[in-house]
Amino acid sequence: MADRKQQLMDCYREITSQQLEYADNIPDLMKYENFDVEYLVDRDAHFQELDAMPPLDRANKGADEWNYWVQWAQLNDERWMVLGTFSGYRSISLRQAPRRQGNVDYFLLHGIDFAQGQVRDTQGRYLVAVESFDEFIFPCITSFERATFAKQVSFDLAVFANTVYFFDACFHREVEFSGAHFLAGEAVFDEASFKGYVSFVGAQFAGVTSFMCAEFSDSIGLEGVYFGAQVNFHEALFREFTWFADAKFLNDVSFERAIFCGPANWCNCQFERFSNWRSACFLDEAYFSFSQFGAAVDFDHTLFGRPKRFQDFTLYKGLRDDLKRAYDSAPVEGNASKSVPNFKGTIFRIPPNLGFTQVAEPVAEQGRWWQWGKTLKAIFAKTSRTQDADAGAKLRRLQELAAAGHHHLAEKRFFRAELLCRRGHEATSWQEIAMINLFELFSKCGLSFWRPIFWWANASVFFGILYWLRSSRFGIGGLWTDMGHLVNYTLANAFPIVGVFHASNSRAVDALFGEANGVPFDVGLMAGAHNIASTIFLFFALLAVRNYFKLG
């Protein structure tokens, strides 16, 4: 026993006899200068017993015992760090242990797999009963793959010196990673399931971080989180409140196809590199206020709010079943929607890509085509106001960003949504509300070509029936004989200016009305009204063409 202790002491003295240079990802507690070497040597037999335990049994002893064991293992067989000798000093770096699929024996020696010694179910899962990993030092590649945390668990201030895998892990209760440090390698939470509240407040991720396909059933707090490398939340599902305020992303970040069912907050965040939000969906409030984007930002096909007939979208058809259920359970866009994103004070070094970004539009309360009474009542009603009183201002900010990026179609779509959001807020009089509703009813606020054409065609049919009823041929079987004259006269009045000349100088007038003095006075009034209505509808159709091709 004395020889064993002397051997450990001699090893420590030999290592510390030269100047030591540590790699950046080595925690302070793992540096030889911070070893309580006398304590480690005196309790050598105890740490040998700990070393023979499965990792979970060892973790049950608490943070102090675990961290002393980490120091002892390094002193005993240089298990975690590699020592290199150069002239005048030693360089010390972490071992790069392979995953257990590569070399099982090497991984078991230089890595930590918490499944070791545990009973697995038919799905390969095992139960973790430890409730606190606070201030633990994980000195090597660590695996919690397919672990089930049935109780509330905490990793506060834990230090992961190398890659850690929480792949397909399931957290049934609250989990805390507040102040945790991920110093190197990867932090893999792919397909992890978080049933309770999750906190990463103040955590630091120096390496690649991945939450791909992870599901957060409760709120998640990532306030002040530092991401030093790439971050991936591809197809992640956030069911409740998501808080990223004051977070820093120093490399590429992706939220592609992620779904946010609850409010999401990115206020005062810093994005240094490319930010990918392509095909993501925000079903509630989204705040980006006073954030800074230092590189390209992609909101292509991003949805702010759930559109009607969403099942027809290509995006929906490509989703996993659990994501489809999340979409289906969310409310459809409407006046109660608060999903217009807030970019107040946000700084973009490069204008964002908003080319196919969609924002929830307030529903115009109109009846079916045969419910004229309901539609007319809705045109002058103030009940179509949105719950979000700031929606108009938010949409004006979106128009500015779209214009800066030369996405003119997106700019016009945001303008339409802004007009609809003004009702009952900025536009309070019935006259203003009626004008907005009529503009929407007849032309989709200048964005639809076929809607005004539909109204133009219906107006032509309506006035054509009036002309026929007023015609001298009505009731005497002249309808079929003079159908060509009726169509000629109706279409003439259906086009601006042309109808003015045909109103009194046309053989159709003589054939239909048969009066020497030309068009009867009342027919002239109908023709004038028809011409004015047609002018308006055709103007709206041309306006849609102009907006689509950005003419003029």
Sequence and secondary structure as in RCSB ss.txt:
>XXXX:A:sequence
MADRKQQLMDCYREITSQQLEYADNIPDLMKYENFDVEYLVDRDAHFQELDAMPPLDRANKGADEWNYWVQWAQL
NDERWMVLGTFSGYRSISLRQAPRRQGNVDYFLLHGIDFAQGQVRDTQGRYLVAVESFDEFIFPCITSFERATFA
KQVSFDLAVFANTVYFFDACFHREVEFSGAHFLAGEAVFDEASFKGYVSFVGAQFAGVTSFMCAEFSDSIGLEGV
YFGAQVNFHEALFREFTWFADAKFLNDVSFERAIFCGPANWCNCQFERFSNWRSACFLDEAYFSFSQFGAAVDFD
HTLFGRPKRFQDFTLYKGLRDDLKRAYDSAPVEGNASKSVPNFKGTIFRIPPNLGFTQVAEPVAEQGRWWQWGKT
LKAIFAKTSRTQDADAGAKLRRLQELAAAGHHHLAEKRFFRAELLCRRGHEATSWQEIAMINLFELFSKCGLSFW
RPIFWWANASVFFGILYWLRSSRFGIGGLWTDMGHLVNYTLANAFPIVGVFHASNSRAVDALFGEANGVPFDVGL
MAGAHNIASTIFLFFALLAVRNYFKLG
>XXXX:A:secstr
 HHHHHHHHHHHHHHHTSEEEE TT  GGGSGGG  HHHHHHTHHHHHHHHHS HHHHHTT HHHHHHHHHHHHH
HH  SEEEEEETTEEEEEE     TTT HHHHHHHSEETTTT    TTS EEE   B TT EE S EE TTEEE 
S EE TT EE S EE TT EE S EE TT EE SSEEE TT EE S EE TT EE SEEE TT EESS EE TT 
EE S EE TT EE S EE TT EE S EE TT EE S EE TT EE S EE TT EE S EE TT EE S EE T
T EES  TTGGGSHHHHTS HHHHHHHHHS  SSTT     B TT EESS  B TT EE         TT HHHH
HHHHT STT  S TTHHHHHHHHHHHHHHTT HHHHHHHHHHHHHHHBTTTB SHHHHHHHHHHHHHHTTTT SH
HHHHHHHHHHHHHHHHHHHHSTTTTTT TTTTHHHHHHHHHHHTSTTHHHHHTTS HHHHHHH  TTSS HHHHH
HHHHHHHHHHHHHHHHHHHHHHHHT  
